[in-house]
Amino acid sequence: MAINKFSFTLLFILASIIAGLIYLDRSLFTVSDYAQLRELRKTTLDSLPKDEPIKIGVVWPFGTEGEDYFKEGILLALKELNSKKVLDREIEIIFKDNLYDLDISRKISIGFAQDPKIVAVISDDYAKLAIPNSIIYENSAIIMISPAVSEPQFININFNYIFRTTPNNIDIGKRLADLSAMLNFKKVAILSDNSLYAQNLTKIFRKEILGVGSTIVYDSKFQEESKNFRKVLSDLSPLNNSDIDYDAIFVAGDEFEVPLLIKEAREYGIYAPFLAGDFLDTNTILDYGEEMDGTIIATIFNNELLNDKTQDFINRFKQEYKIMPDTWAAQGYDTLMLLAKAIENAKSLDTEKISLSLKYMKNYESIFGTYSMDIDGNVKNRFVYFKRLLHGKFHYIYLN
């Protein structure tokens, strides 16, 4: 299959970044160092005293209290698991805040790699942190599960210890195109920043939207983190451009900058609905009020599901924290529960056995419904939903 110039450039840049990161990692850990870390982890965990807990790291940009409820979801799962025990052991969680910072995140992963009692890490909200950290965890034989990173490049088919519990951008992009067709969005404008996530999702959506018979009437980038959207919004503004005509605007970028773009779009007289991936599935968007009205967001958690496990989780979370769980509370809870199930199935703390248990996890009954994992580390059969923001509340949209 032919690779266009942009795709080749993106692949080249990504390969160069990863090659550089491998070089940097091995300036800290040589091949011999990694071999010793793996062997020490295996012997330590095989002989771990019965009264010692299972140590699991959790790394997340916890940020401001109340931004999301990921930590609360983890803690609820921890409470339930420790009431029953896993392999007759309690689980100990080591929480670390990476502050969205690569250097901080890197130091955390190195610290975990040097601790032979660490079995697994639930880690990372961003590919730019997850990809380099995955190299360290893989070489150190630590299970790494990301509940958030959807870029296909995160999962390397030659890795044994790296997993994700979120659908990838291919699934999300296809569903966004299906939704557009159902809502009869025949003419679509596309906006994206230069990040790997945005370009990845946009490429998939662009292909799929043409496949459902829609037309792309505008396709442009805005600068990542620039918060200067004048060019693209001027082009799309009916106040400035009487010839522009579209039914919806697809946007991909950062969870902090895109709400600002949508807010500013209203000042340009732009009131068409915005379509966004799950990166915008956060509580912070509600802070912008009715200026976000009409925005449609992909999500992987539907709190209206009649699944008993879903409703039991919601009721327990509300009882514990007096609030409704969000997507990230559900992801935190479910990822720890999945990991515990894999450890139980492996009947061991040997990370190689736990990895195999995850790779062959089939028809796992979760709060999201039933899903499986594949041998590459991807989640399979996870559903993508959509919700529209109206008057400060989300309302689910159901596809036929």
C-alpha positions in Angstrom: 0.0 0.0 0.0 1.4 3.4 -0.9 2.4 5.7 1.9 1.8 9.4 1.3 4.4 12.0 2.1 2.8 13.1 5.4 2.4 9.5 6.6 6.0 8.7 5.8 7.2 11.9 7.6 5.1 11.1 10.7 6.4 7.5 10.8 10.0 8.7 10.4 9.6 11.2 13.2 8.0 8.6 15.5 10.7 6.0 14.7 13.4 8.6 15.4 11.8 9.6 18.7 11.6 5.9 19.8 15.1 5.2 18.7 16.4 8.2 20.7 14.4 7.1 23.7 15.8 3.6 23.5 19.3 5.1 23.4 18.6 7.4 26.4 17.1 4.5 28.4 20.2 2.4 27.8 22.4 5.2 28.9 20.7 4.7 32.3 20.1 0.9 32.0 22.3 -1.2 29.8 21.1 -4.4 28.3 22.8 -6.2 31.1 21.1 -3.9 33.7 17.7 -4.8 32.2 18.5 -8.5 32.3 19.4 -8.2 36.0 16.2 -6.2 36.8 14.1 -8.8 35.1 15.8 -11.7 36.9 15.7 -9.9 40.3 12.0 -9.1 39.8 11.2 -12.8 39.0 13.2 -14.2 42.0 11.8 -11.5 44.4 8.2 -12.1 43.4 8.5 -15.9 43.4 9.8 -15.8 47.0 7.7 -12.9 48.3 6.7 -13.6 51.9 3.0 -14.4 52.4 2.4 -11.4 54.6 3.6 -8.9 51.9 1.1 -7.2 49.6 1.0 -7.1 45.8 2.6 -3.8 44.8 1.0 -1.9 41.9 2.0 1.6 40.7 -0.6 4.1 39.5 0.7 7.1 37.5 -1.7 9.8 36.4 -1.9 13.5 36.0 -4.1 13.8 39.0 -3.9 17.6 38.8 -6.5 19.7 40.6 -8.9 17.9 43.0 -12.1 17.0 41.2 -10.8 17.3 37.6 -11.7 13.7 37.1 -12.4 10.7 39.5 -9.7 8.3 38.2 -8.1 7.9 41.6 -11.5 7.4 43.3 -12.2 4.6 40.9 -8.9 2.9 41.7 -9.6 3.3 45.5 -13.0 1.8 45.2 -11.6 -1.2 43.4 -8.8 -1.5 45.9 -11.3 -1.5 48.8 -13.3 -4.3 47.2 -10.3 -6.4 46.3 -8.7 -6.1 49.7 -11.9 -7.2 51.4 -11.6 -10.5 49.6 -7.8 -10.7 48.9 -6.0 -11.7 45.7 -4.0 -14.9 46.0 -4.5 -14.4 49.8 -2.7 -11.1 49.6 -3.8 -7.5 49.8 -2.9 -5.0 47.1 -0.8 -2.0 47.8 -1.1 1.0 45.5 1.7 3.5 45.0 0.2 6.7 43.6 2.4 9.0 41.6 1.5 12.3 39.8 3.3 12.8 36.5 2.0 16.4 36.2 1.8 15.8 32.4 5.6 16.1 32.4 7.9 13.8 30.5 10.9 14.1 32.8 8.8 13.5 35.9 7.0 10.6 34.3 10.4 9.1 33.2 11.8 9.4 36.7 8.7 7.6 38.1 9.1 4.7 35.6 12.8 4.3 36.3 12.0 4.2 40.1 9.4 1.5 39.5 11.8 -0.4 37.3 14.4 -0.4 40.1 11.8 -1.8 42.7 11.8 -5.6 42.2 8.5 -5.9 44.2 6.5 -3.9 41.6 4.2 -6.3 39.7 2.4 -3.9 37.4 1.8 -0.2 36.7 -1.5 1.4 35.6 -0.1 4.4 33.8 -0.3 7.4 31.5 -2.9 9.6 29.9 -0.8 10.7 26.9 1.1 8.8 24.2 4.1 11.2 24.5 4.6 9.8 28.0 3.3 6.3 27.5 5.5 5.3 24.6 8.9 6.1 26.2 7.7 4.7 29.5 6.5 1.5 27.9 10.1 0.8 26.8 11.3 0.9 30.3 8.5 -1.2 31.7 8.8 -3.8 28.9 12.5 -4.2 29.4 12.1 -4.4 33.1 9.3 -7.1 32.9 6.7 -4.9 34.6 3.0 -5.2 33.4 2.0 -1.8 32.1 -1.7 -1.1 31.4 -2.9 2.3 30.0 -6.5 3.0 30.4 -6.4 6.1 28.2 -3.8 6.0 25.3 -5.7 5.3 22.1 -2.9 5.8 19.5 -2.3 2.5 17.6 1.5 3.1 17.9 1.4 2.6 21.6 1.0 -1.1 21.3 4.2 -2.7 19.8 3.5 -6.2 18.5 7.0 -7.3 19.7 6.3 -6.3 23.3 5.0 -8.8 25.9 4.1 -6.6 28.9 2.2 -3.6 27.5 -1.6 -3.4 27.4 -4.4 -0.9 27.0 -8.0 -1.0 28.2 -9.4 1.7 25.9 -10.4 1.3 22.2 -7.8 2.6 19.8 -8.3 5.6 17.4 -9.2 3.3 14.6 -12.4 2.2 16.4 -13.2 5.7 17.6 -12.6 7.3 14.2 -14.9 4.8 12.5 -17.6 5.3 15.1 -17.4 9.1 14.7 -17.9 8.7 11.0 -20.9 6.4 11.6 -22.4 9.0 13.9 -22.0 11.7 11.3 -23.8 9.6 8.7 -26.6 8.9 11.1 -27.0 12.6 12.0 -26.9 13.4 8.2 -23.8 15.6 8.4 -23.1 15.7 4.7 -20.6 18.5 4.7 -17.9 18.4 7.4 -15.1 20.8 8.3 -12.0 19.3 10.0 -9.7 21.0 12.5 -6.7 19.4 14.3 -3.5 20.3 16.1 -0.1 18.8 15.3 0.0 16.3 18.1 0.4 12.6 17.4 -3.0 11.8 18.9 -4.8 14.5 16.8 -3.2 13.7 13.6 -3.8 10.0 14.1 -7.5 10.3 14.9 -8.0 12.9 12.1 -6.4 10.7 9.5 -8.8 7.8 10.4 -11.8 10.1 10.6 -11.0 11.7 7.2 -10.9 8.3 5.5 -14.0 7.0 7.2 -16.1 10.1 6.6 -15.5 10.0 2.9 -16.4 6.3 3.1 -19.9 7.1 4.4 -20.6 9.6 1.6 -19.9 12.9 3.3 -17.8 15.7 1.8 -14.9 17.5 3.6 -15.3 21.2 2.8 -12.5 22.5 5.0 -9.4 20.8 6.4 -6.8 22.7 8.4 -4.4 22.5 11.4 -4.0 24.9 14.3 -0.9 25.2 16.4 -0.7 22.9 19.4 -0.9 24.8 22.7 -0.9 28.2 20.8 -4.4 29.1 21.9 -4.5 31.3 18.8 -7.3 30.0 16.6 -7.9 33.2 14.5 -7.0 31.8 11.1 -9.1 28.7 11.2 -12.1 30.4 12.9 -12.0 33.3 10.4 -12.1 30.8 7.6 -15.1 29.0 9.1 -17.0 32.1 10.3 -20.2 32.9 8.4 -19.6 36.5 9.4 -16.4 36.6 7.4 -16.9 34.0 4.7 -20.3 33.8 3.1 -19.3 31.0 0.8 -18.5 28.5 3.6 -21.1 25.8 4.2 -20.9 22.8 6.6 -23.1 20.8 8.9 -20.6 20.0 11.6 -16.9 20.5 12.6 -14.7 17.7 13.6 -12.0 18.8 16.0 -9.0 16.9 17.5 -6.5 18.3 19.9 -5.7 18.9 23.6 -8.4 18.6 26.3 -7.5 22.1 27.5 -7.2 24.0 24.2 -10.2 22.6 22.3 -12.8 24.0 24.8 -11.1 27.4 24.3 -11.4 27.0 20.5 -15.1 26.1 20.8 -15.7 29.0 23.1 -14.0 31.4 20.7 -15.9 29.9 17.8 -19.1 31.3 19.2 -17.6 34.8 19.1 -17.1 34.2 15.3 -20.8 33.3 14.9 -20.0 29.6 14.5 -22.8 27.5 16.0 -22.5 24.2 14.1 -22.0 21.2 16.3 -18.4 20.2 17.1 -17.5 16.4 17.0 -14.7 15.3 19.2 -13.0 12.1 20.4 -12.8 10.8 23.9 -10.0 13.2 24.8 -12.7 15.8 25.6 -14.6 13.4 27.9 -13.7 15.3 31.0 -15.6 17.3 33.7 -13.6 20.4 32.9 -15.7 21.0 29.7 -18.7 21.6 31.9 -17.0 24.7 33.4 -17.5 26.5 30.1 -21.2 26.5 30.4 -23.7 26.8 27.5 -21.0 27.9 25.0 -20.2 24.2 24.7 -23.9 23.4 23.8 -24.2 21.0 20.9 -20.7 19.6 21.3 -20.7 15.8 20.7 -18.1 13.7 22.4 -17.0 10.1 22.1 -17.0 8.2 25.3 -16.4 4.6 26.4 -18.6 4.7 29.5 -22.4 4.8 29.4 -23.9 5.2 32.8 -27.4 4.5 31.4 -26.5 0.8 30.6 -28.9 -1.6 32.3 -26.0 -4.0 32.9 -26.1 -5.1 36.6 -22.4 -4.7 37.0 -22.6 -1.1 35.6 -25.4 -0.1 37.9 -23.9 -1.8 40.9 -20.6 0.1 40.3 -22.4 3.4 40.0 -24.4 2.8 43.2 -21.3 1.8 45.2 -19.3 4.8 43.8 -22.2 7.2 44.7 -22.4 5.7 48.2 -18.7 6.0 48.7 -18.1 9.5 47.3 -21.6 11.1 47.0 -21.0 11.9 43.3 -21.8 10.2 39.9 -18.7 8.4 38.5 -17.3 9.7 35.3 -15.5 7.8 32.5 -12.2 7.9 34.2 -13.6 6.7 37.5 -14.9 3.7 35.6 -11.7 3.2 33.7 -9.6 3.3 36.9 -11.9 0.9 38.7 -12.2 -1.5 35.8 -8.4 -1.6 34.9 -7.5 -2.6 38.5 -10.2 -5.2 38.6 -9.0 -6.6 35.2 -5.4 -6.8 36.5 -6.5 -8.5 39.7 -8.4 -11.1 37.6 -5.4 -11.7 35.5 -3.2 -12.3 38.6 -5.8 -14.7 40.0 -6.0 -16.6 36.7 -2.2 -16.8 36.5 -2.1 -18.1 40.2 1.2 -16.3 40.4 3.0 -13.0 40.8 5.3 -13.9 37.9 4.8 -11.1 35.5 5.3 -13.3 32.5 2.5 -15.5 33.6 0.3 -12.5 34.3 1.0 -11.2 30.8 -0.1 -14.4 29.2 -3.2 -14.4 31.4 -4.1 -10.9 30.1 -3.3 -11.8 26.4 -5.7 -14.7 26.6 -8.4 -13.0 28.6 -11.7 -13.8 26.8 -15.2 -12.6 27.5 -14.3 -10.7 30.7 -17.5 -9.5 32.4 -16.9 -5.9 33.4 -18.8 -2.8 34.2 -18.6 -1.9 30.5 -20.1 -5.2 29.4 -18.2 -8.2 28.1 -14.8 -7.7 26.4 -11.6 -9.6 25.6 -7.9 -8.8 25.2 -5.8 -9.9 22.3 -2.2 -11.3 22.2 -0.8 -7.9 21.1 -2.2 -6.2 24.2 -5.3 -4.4 22.8 -8.8 -4.5 24.2 -11.4 -6.1 21.9 -15.1 -5.5 21.7 -15.2 -2.4 23.8 -18.1 -0.2 22.7 -17.8 3.5 21.8 -20.7 5.7 22.8 -21.5 9.4 22.1 -23.0 12.1 24.3 -24.1 15.6 23.4 -23.7 18.5 25.8 -26.9 20.6 26.3 -27.6 23.1 29.1 -24.7 21.9 31.2 -25.6 18.2 31.0 -24.5 15.3 28.8 -27.2 13.4 26.9 -26.4 10.1 25.2 -26.9 9.6 21.5 -27.6 6.0 20.4 -26.6 4.7 17.0 -29.0 2.3 15.2 
